[in-house]
Amino acid sequence: MAQETGKLVSWKKKEGDSVKKGELLLEVETDKAVVEIEASGDGILGGVTAQPGSVVPVGQTIAWLLKPGEKPPAQTSPVQTGRTGAAALQMPAVEQESIAGPQGDPLAIAAAFNIRISPKARRLAKEHNVDIRRIKGTGPAGEIVAEDVLAAKGGAVATAPAAVDAPPPPTTTSMPAVATMPADLGALSSIGKIMAERTTQSWTTTPHFFVSRDVDCTELVAARKRFGPQVERERGVKLTYTDLLTAVIAQTLRKHPRMNASWTGDSVKANPDVSVGLAMAVTDAVVVGVLPKTDGMALGDIASRRRDLTERARANKLQPADITGATFTISNLGMYNVDSFTAIIVPPQAGILAVGAMKDRLVPVMGGIATKPMMTITLSCDHRVLDGARGAMFLSDVVEALTEPGRILA
């Protein structure tokens, strides 16, 4: 819903091909991932106006599914069936003198000077104090898009002073050969660029704070042994600690609606459903697969859905519904032997839980020392939605639930 443009990655059918409803038709790069789009009906693909690599406004017609012998409608300009840019807004005229240079409201400037600019680019221009009158848009019909604003912001950085050359080494000294590092590690993939933009936006605009706890996982290990065989027998999938964490956290979120809420820009919105997202590593990036209404899912359903999302994420076959609607995210790096870490919040969510590796540690027990499987979890919170006390109470309940998971999962 927050996206203004999408990039056409590839057509899976050619113009003139017959298409059946449900067949894979094209791939589109969204602001979260590259997703496959299925045909919504039967027909013959015709009137294609966008080619791979094209950046297209949301809602613009890029092709038609036609009946045999039918011709696509004639059109002199691209048809916009969804949202339109700021230039289409009917706003009163604004005198040029009332706009104080780069500090002016980009929306008012766009209206006054008839500048086409996407809402996302408008927001970035306002945040970074960029004068949109000095930007040449690269979007459709010259529209200014987010990348144009970021490029203009980067171009405003002052040039560094010239470096002073160091004296050359003495000619009598034999210098050993030094291996050189590659100057360029290669361009980011499309998903990598998306992740870079979204994490930068979150880190620079969301006031994060962090709380951590150590968890005794003795009962969590027992729960996996108890429920794992049944899940594998009935669903054909191995039960993981991530599955158990997901189930426990989904139930705990029901007791803490503020943690399950979203920041809307000027207020806090309560989400009616608990939908946990799982951070998943793919080539050059991380995507968040979503388990809709997680609190109502059985443990076997969670495990099956997690495996399906993971496999399709690695194969670059996620659908828009797979990455939409998460209200809280879990990022588990335990499989990489990471002891603990902090994670960046996925807007507009209010929190994300970072999970470290489970390891045996010596811990004090009843005046003595015992070896127990322990794990460190770290909660990142949006301070606009939660205060420290609320974050600490949620984490305390998570720890309590993980030390007695059978009570919730039975």
N, C-alpha and C positions, 0 to 999 in steps of 0.2 A: 504493500500500500504506500510505502514511502519512496518507491522507486519512480524516477522520471523517464529514464531511457533504458534500453536493453541492447546488447550487442548480438547480432546474428552470427553465430559461430559456423553453422553449416546447415545446408539443406540435405535431408535424407531421401528426398524425391526430386525428380527433375520436372521442369515445366512440361506438361502434356502427359505426365504419368497418372495412372489411375490410383486412387487412394481409398482405402477402407477405413471406416471409423475405428479408432484405437491403434492404427498403425503409427509407427514413429515417423514424424514429419520433419522436424527441425530441432536444432540445438540452439539454446539462447543463454548468453551469459547475463545473469542477474547481478544485483549488488551483493549476493551471498555466495553463489556458486554457478557452475555451468549445468544447466538442466535440460532434459529431453522433453519435447512437447509432442503429444500425440494428436492425431487428427480428430476433430470434434464431430466429423460426419463423413459420408461417402462423397466421392466426386472426382473430377479431373483437375489437377493442379494447374492453374493458369493465372495470368496477370501478375506475375512475380515482379515486384518493384524494389526489393532489397536483396543484396548479395552478401555472401560471407564477409564479415569485417564491418558491415554497416552498423552504425549506432542509430537506433530507431526510437522515437518517442513512444512511450507507453500508450497503447490504444490505436496506433496508426495502422491502417490496412497495408499489409505487405504482399498479399496474394489472395486468390479466390479458389474455392472448391466449386467447380462448375458441373452442370449436367452435360451429357453428350451433345455436342453441337452448340452449346451456349457460349456466348462471348462475355468476357469480363466487362463491367461497366466502364465507359470512357470517363477518364478523369484528367483534368488539366493540372491538378496539384494533388499532393498526397492527402488522402482522407484521414482525418483525425477522429477516431471513434471514442476516445477516452478523454483523459485530462488534457488541458491545453496550457500553453506557457503563459508567463506573466503579461505578455503583450496583448493577450486577448481580454484581460481584465478591463472593465469599463470604469476607469478611475478619473476623477477630476484632474484638469490640467494643473501642473505644478510649475510655478515660476522658477527659472534657472537660479535666480538669486537666493531662493529659499533653500537650496541644496548646498550645504557647507562642504564642498569638495568631497574627498574620500570618506568623511565622517557621515555623509548623508545616508538615509535609508535606501538600500539597493532597490526595494520595491518601488519607492517613489521615483528614484532615478530611472528605473526601467520604464515606468509609465510616462515620465516626462520626455524622455528621449527615444521612446518607441524601441527599446532594447529587448530582444528576446533572450530570456534567461530562465533556466530551470529553478524550481524552488530550492533544490539542494545547493545549487551554485549560489543562489541568492543568500542562503543561510551562511555558507562558507565565506562569502564576500563580506557579510556583516561581522562575522566572528573575527576575521583576519584584517578588517579595515582596508579592503581592496576596492579601488575605484573601478567600477565595471565599465565606465565610459572609455577606459584605456585598454579594454580587452577585446580581442578579435575572437568571436565564437567559432568553434570547430564542429558544433552540433548541426543537426538538420536545419536547413534554411538559415545558417549562421547563428543558431542559438548558442548562448554561452552555457557550457556544462561545467560540472564540478572540476574536471581535469583542467579546464582553462583557468579557473580561479586559482587552483593550487599552483599551476605553472606561473601565473602572474605573481603570486606570493613569493615563490622561490626566486623569481627573477629580480625581486627587489632587494636581495641580500647584497650588502656592500662587498666590493671586491677586496680580497685580502691583500695586505701589503706584500711587496716583493720580498722573497726570501734572500737572505745573505748567504752566498756560497761559502761552504767550508773549504779550507785549504786542502789541496790534494795530498794523498799519502806520500811519504818519502819514496823516491824512485828506487832506492836500494832495498826496500822491503818487499818481499814476495807475499802478496795478498792471496789468501785461499779463495777458491771459487765459492760464491754464495748463491744458493738456490733462490731464484726470484719467484715471488708469489704472483699468481695470475692477476693481470690488471682488471679483468672483468670476469665475474662468475656467471655471466649470461643474464639475459632479460628474464624478469619474473614471468611466471605463467599468469594467465588471466585470473585464476583463483588466488594466486599469490598477491597480485596487485589489489584485489578486493580485500584480502585480509589485512594488507599493509594499511590501506586507507581506513578501514573500519576500526582497527585496533588503535591507530593514531587518534582518530576522532574520539574514541571512548576514553583513552588515557588523558587526553588534553581537555576534555569537556566534562567528564564525570568525576566528582570528588570521591575517590576511593578511600576506604579505611579497611583494616585487616584484623581479624582475630583468629587465633590458632589454638588447637587442643590436641593432646595425645590421646589415642583410643586403645583400650585393651580389646584386642580382636579375638580373644579366646572363644567367645560364643559365636562370633561371626564365622570362624573356621568351622565350628560345630554345625552351624546352620547350613553351610555349603555341603557338608557331608550328609546332612539329614535330607535336604531338599534336592540336591543335585541329581541323584539317580532317578528320581521320579520325573524330573523335568527332562532329562536326557531320554528316558524311555518314552515319554508321551509326546515330546516335541522334537526329538532328534537333535538337540543342541546342548552343548555343555554350559552349565550354570557358572557364571563368573562372579567375582566379588563386585564388579561394577553393577551387575544385575541386582545383587543384594543391596548395595548402596542406593541404587535408583529406587527400589521399592521402599526402603526405609525412609529416604529423604522425601519421597512423594507423600507419604503418610504424615511426616512431620510438618511439611509445608501447609497441610490442612489446618494445623493448629496455629500457624503463624501467617495469616493473610497478608500482613505487611511485607514479609519476605517474598511473597508470591505476587506482589504488586508491580506496577510499571510507572516510570517517570514519563509524563507526557509533554514536558517542556515548561509547564508552570503549575502542575498539580500532580497528585498521586492517583493512579487509576487502579482499582481492585480488579484482578482477573478472576472471572467466575470459575475457571478450570485450572487444575494443576497439571501442567504439561512440562515434563523435564526434558532438557536438551543434553545430549552427550557430545562433547568435543571429540572429533575424530581426525586423526592425521591422514592427509592425502599428500600427493606430491607437491612440495613447495608451499603447503598451506594447511590450514585447519578449517573444517566445516563442522557445524553443529546439527546433528540429526535429532529429530524431535519425536518423542513418544506422547501422542495426544492423550489427554486425560489419564495420565500415568497412575494417579491414585486409585483408579477403578480397574487397573489391569492386574491379572494374576501373574505370579512370578514367571511361569512358563511363557506367557505372552510377552513379558518384558524381555526375556532372554531371546526369544524368537525375533522380536522386532529389532533388538540391538544387533543381532547377527545380520539380519537383512539390510539394515541401514549401513553397517560397516562394509559389507561386500559391495553394495551398490555405490557407496562413496568412493571406494578404491577403484571401481570400474567407471567412475564418472557418469553414473546413471541415476543420480538422485532426481526426484521430481520436486516441483515447487512445494507441494504439501509436506514433503519430508523435512524441509528446513524452515518451516514457517510456524510461528505460534508458541515457541518455547517461553515459559514464564520463569524458569530457573535453569542453570546449567551446571553440569558436573564435568570437571576435567581431571582425569586420572592418569598420572604418569608413573604409577607404581611399577608397571611392567618394564620401565626403563631404569629401574633401580634408583629413582630419585627419592631422597629422604623427605623433602618438603619444598614447596614453592608457593608463590602467589600468582594468581591468574587475573587477567583483565576482564572486566564485566562486559557482557554482550548487551548493548542498549536495545530496547528500553528496559531490560530486566533490572532488578534491584540487587542481584547477587549471583555469585558463582563460587562453587566449592572446589578447591584444589586438593587432590588426594595423593599422598605420597606412598612409598612402598611399605608393605608389611614386612617387618623384620623382628627377629627375636631380640629382646633386650632384657637386661637385668633391671628389675624394678622392685621397690620396697613393698612387701606384703606382710601385714600383721606383725611388724617389728623385725621381719627377716628379709631375705632377698630371694626372689624367684625369677625364672626366665619365662617371659610371656611374649606372644606375638603382638607387637605394637605398631601403630600407624599414626602419622601426623596429618591432620586435615586443617586447611586454612580457608577461612571464609572471607571473600572480598565483598564489601557492601557499598552501595551508593548512599552517601551521607545525606542526599536530598530526600531520600525515602525512609532511611533508617538511622537511628542513633546507635551509639555504642552498646547501650543496655539491651536494645532489641536484638542486635546482632549477636551479642553474647548469650542471650536467653535461647535464641534459635539454635546456636551451635551446641549449647549445653543439652538441649533436648535431642539433638542428633546423636551426640555421644552416648546419652542414656539409652537411646533406641538401638544403637549399634552394639552396646554391651548386653542387650536383651532382645536380639532380633526375632527370636522365636515367638515372643509375645505379640509382635506386629504381623509376622508372616504366617503364623499358623492358621 
